[in-house]
Amino acid sequence: MCQEYKEYSRAATASGLHTNDGSAGTSESSPPDPADGVELALPDESDLGTWAAFVRGPEGTPYEGAEFELSIQVPDSYPLAPPRVRFATRVFHPNVHFRTGEVCVDILKAAWSPAWTLAAVCHAVRALLAAPAADSPLNCDAGNLLRCGDARGFDSLARMWSVECARRNPARRRAVGLPP
């Protein structure tokens, strides 16, 4: 079944039935709108299991103005199993492992549904940036700052790492087939 899905996906992409944002569309669909804060790319069309996404930091957060790259690995059992999503860009957030970029969001684990598209997963990760959950942190330093009520300390560290690591990278965007 997974091979059939890959063949369908390849044919749908070639015919315009899939948009570049990982969601189904019509042959008349427009390209993904970067204004929604998420851009998906398939760097190598011969490898449907490896995707890249660029997520803009949500407005009103310490991540505003930053652009984070996500690495997405789609298993052969997709859509029955969730993709593996990691931040390729360093980010200071309680629900993101600082070294590995692993993301802790329920839809990538117990709450996964085959109805989730890659674009929807990226939007959920972007929403997580705006609403950190400090109760079960992967980054204990970030979680402890929030649990202790030091929002100012958390915001300043998150902003510092965003400025330091999450600048828009035109060369990297071109490498995955997106406009600079």
ABEGO torsion letter per residue (X at the ends): XAAAAAAAAAAAAAAGABBAAGBBBBAABBBBBAAAGBBBBBABAABAABBBBBBBBBBGBAABGBBBBBBBBBBAAOAABBBBBBBABBBBBAABBAAAGBBBBAAABAABBAABBAAAAAAAAAAAAABBBAABBABAAAAAAAAAGBAAAAAAAAAAAAAAAABBBAAAAAAAGBBX
